[in-house]
Amino acid sequence: MNLTLHQFRKEFRYLRLRWCVFLAVLLLDLALQMEWVLPMRPMVGGASAGVMVSYEIVMRGVLWMVVWWFMLSVPPEEGASGGRGYALTRPLSRVSYWAARLLVWVLLVMVPLMLESAVYLWLNGRPWSDVTLGMAERAWAAGSMTLWLLPLSILLRGWERYAVIVLVVFSMESWLSSVLWVVFKKLHWLYDRPEVAMEFGRSVQAAWLVGLVGLLVPVLVLWHQRRPFGMLARLGTVVVLTMLQQGVAASSLFKNAYEKPRDQELISKLTAGREIVIPERDRHFGQGEAPGGKYIEFTAHARLAGVATEFVPRWRATTTTMMQNGKILPAPPEREDHAMMSQPLYALGYQYRSYPMADALPGEKPPGLLSVDVDATAPNMQFRLSQPPQLEAPVTVHVDLAAEWMRVNKLGEIPVIAGARFKAQDFEIELLEVKANTDGRGDSAPGCVAVVYRMSARCFEWRNTLLPLFPHVFMLSDKNRYIWQFVVHSGYEQVRGASLGWCHMIQQQAFHRVLEPGTGVTIENLAEQRLVWLRPEYLGSSQHKMEMKDLKIDGYLLKKDGWPRNRPAMEAGNPREAFLKQVRSLPQPAEGAARAEIARYVAEVYEASHVYGERRNRGKDGKLKWPGNDREVCLLLAPFLVDHADLFKAALAHDGADLTQGVVHEAVLQAGIPGITRSAETGEPRYEREVPVPNKPGDMKKRVMETLWVASWRVDDLDAYVVAIRQHSDEPLWPLMEEKQRSTDEVLADYGRTLDCWDLRWLMKRPDLKYREEAERLTREAYAQLPAVVILERGYERPLYAAVALGMPEALEWLLRGAALKPDDQVNGLLMQHNAMFASLEKGRPDMQTLLQFRQDARRFSAKDYRYDATKMIWELTPERP
């Protein structure tokens, strides 16, 4: 023991100046983490590339570089004979020598690091239990370097020690660290999760595994003493070991403690024996191609019957089998990110991005709460199916499914006032700034609210409040019953203390569509709203089976040869003129051109139509902001309609009906069809003619169609116009003007698929009670399955409209709130809502002024201001209202 202490004192005398440098850097690190120097401040205009390099990360790297430099430094006289030149001339055993080296490491490096953690946590007001835990974890983290740093002082010589320090830091931040990442990914051993940078314990475990279990560094040093390595081999060895440590840290060798289910027993009871429910409107099929071949991508929004909305599933297929004509088809190619999608953390991420938090918000919440900015069609089930040889032939699909179940916890809330704060046991928030009508980048954004807040949280390696996912902030308006959850944030701009057990960070986030007419939120009452911090927890998983029989995929398929959808144009100027200029610049196919050339031309025109879609916007007065029409473009496309009608049918399904309807109008006018003339009032073609009544000689019938209507949801109607153009006859158009008489059972069957308001009104007036009861049951069942989002997309809104026509006041309230949020240039989209309330199409299509007034009423009135006329199945304002 005396010899050990003697050697320790000798080393300390040589290292004391270096130790002073180490202590100075350690104090600087403490000052930085405590924000005594370079305190964190919100970035003006949001984060930029320059400030995304965190001082905390840089300081951590500098600190460990100094630690390596300190421990790799040995007295010059010990550089000979494998690092034991001095010991060989003294009565100093190997045990005493290495014990002294270990004492240097523990007393001069590990203890100061532990004390820094203790002082930092104490100054941050953390309890003594956290202080002792922080010291223990710092000792565990530093201890992982023991079998790295002690032997390496023998392996390396002179300037090589400095070169290794640089190479280690470089390899941790460069392409060199990706070599084993690629290897593990190919072997499906990769641990690929969103917040791996915050899970420091993985790196520590990997350092222990490489250094202790494999004894790789000591073994290499012993080998070097027998067969000395060259200079490049010595340097390369350290770099390879560092890469190995990083690769192991990113591998699946270590299980993530944060992915353990919290309540598997609850999930097992909750899901036992329940049926998977996927409404027809929620099933989507798409074609794709991967290196392994073609496949069908199936996406859906699935629920489990009878399970409360606070429990959120994310579905994944474990096995899929498809059969056609009695034969099992080959398995589809596997996704490259299959391993990542199989992790519970992927399901947690889905909840943040896509699930309406109005459904999942824990605790008491206002009735009728709706999410403003979430996509109602976001799928929670996605997997690949085989590409059947015959898309039009029926197939049977068997799928084994696993569902990962989540539930959110509320950490706390504060009013939207700068200076507001809350404290929880392991979590603190302080709101630094509230900025109205601007986004997180500092740009003007009308209706947007940006918030800047300081977040502090417990982040010990094994008890990290920030994992598995960071808490997420939502804006909640109790009075107006809205919640905003889709945020645009600037990232974690500045972070301090992430490796010391109590993390501080500043973040900016922006919520859009808050200060807009219809929400009820203004700059004056913004302080009455609340910011709520939520964090999901993984409860457990369940196993299920699903079968889809006699499925004709071709009927669902959105084919890949469809239409590109570019972003809208942002340049100033008249978008109608820009659209026409763009179309004129396209090379137009010559007469007799090949189909592929024509298809490309038509697709490019429709792509330009989407890019310059603002040309159809309207102002508050209901008039077009950019007067005019697309007649010249329609004339360019009309010659291709008859011979290539399938192209326009595809365009009609993919891009709406506006442009296609214009093409049809010009084509029928040019065809000289009897009864069709251009209306002097609208400029569009209309049809009016007296024609004989079939099977009734001498009888005549007057047929009138004010607008030759083309609808995106009735694609096959286009065929009737094409046949009429080819035959120069109006007879093919007659079926479009007549409704085929359906039996009550047929109407009910159609209603079960379409939930059409007119069919509902007809069924509810039938004398037979069973039809009325079944129509009401279908309506209420479909309404209950709707996601709680304020504006429903096409295909999702029909159950809401049907519920309004049925007389459900809660559905009327939902519809009015959606109508209130419609912007001026989209007020045309209120036609179906207006019809659901007032059966307006019976009296003719409402004009723009009527729809504008309807939107204004929706902002002034609520469901209690209307009364339901059960006989007419319409809503009317109560007499005391204007």
Salt bridges, closest charged atoms under 4 A:
GLU11 OE1 - ARG101 NH1 2.74
GLU35 OE2 - ARG454 NH2 2.47
GLU56 OE1 - ARG60 NH2 2.80
GLU77 OE2 - LYS10 NZ 2.98
GLU78 OE2 - LYS10 NZ 3.09
GLU116 OE1 - ARG138 NH1 3.10
ASP130 OD2 - ARG126 NH2 3.10
ASP130 OD1 - ARG458 NH2 3.11
GLU160 OE2 - ARG234 NH2 2.52
GLU199 OE1 - ARG193 NH1 3.02
GLU265 OE2 - LYS269 NZ 3.43
ASP282 OD1 - ARG281 NE 3.96
ASP282 OD2 - ARG303 NH1 3.26
GLU297 OE2 - ARG335 NH1 3.57
GLU297 OE1 - ARG384 NE 3.72
ASP337 OD1 - ARG335 NE 2.79
ASP400 OD1 - LYS545 NZ 2.80
GLU404 OE2 - ARG316 NH2 2.92
GLU413 OE1 - LYS410 NZ 3.26
GLU413 OE2 - ARG530 NH1 2.21
ASP426 OD1 - ARG126 NH2 3.61
ASP426 OD2 - ARG458 NH1 3.60
GLU430 OE2 - ARG421 NH2 2.93
ASP439 OD2 - ARG441 NH2 3.05
ASP443 OD2 - ARG441 NE 3.65
ASP478 OD2 - ARG530 NH2 2.34
GLU516 OE1 - ARG513 NE 3.37
GLU537 OE1 - ARG262 NH1 3.42
GLU537 OE2 - ARG407 NH2 3.25
GLU547 OE2 - HIS398 ND1 3.17
GLU547 OE1 - LYS549 NZ 3.76
ASP554 OD1 - LYS559 NZ 3.12
ASP630 OD1 - ARG576 NH1 2.95
ASP630 OD2 - ARG615 NE 2.94
GLU632 OE1 - ARG584 NH2 2.82
ASP646 OD2 - ARG595 NH2 2.81
ASP655 OD1 - ARG565 NE 3.81
ASP658 OD2 - ARG616 NE 3.21
GLU666 OE2 - ARG631 NE 3.44
GLU666 OE1 - ARG678 NH2 3.42
GLU688 OE1 - ARG686 NH1 2.82
GLU688 OE2 - LYS702 NZ 2.94
GLU706 OE2 - ARG686 NH2 2.99
ASP716 OD1 - LYS649 NZ 3.31
ASP717 OD2 - ARG714 NE 2.91
ASP719 OD2 - LYS649 NZ 3.27
ASP730 OD2 - ARG689 NH1 2.92
GLU738 OE2 - LYS701 NZ 3.29
GLU738 OE2 - ARG703 NH2 2.71
ASP750 OD2 - ARG742 NH1 2.75
ASP750 OD1 - ARG753 NH2 2.29
ASP756 OD1 - ARG798 NH1 3.57
ASP759 OD1 - ARG742 NH2 2.80
GLU774 OE2 - ARG777 NH2 2.67
GLU776 OE2 - ARG780 NE 3.00
GLU781 OE2 - ARG777 NH1 3.17
GLU813 OE2 - ARG481 NH2 2.79
ASP824 OD1 - ARG855 NH2 2.75
ASP857 OD1 - ARG860 NH2 2.77
ASP865 OD1 - ARG881 NH2 2.65
GLU876 OE1 - ARG867 NE 3.71
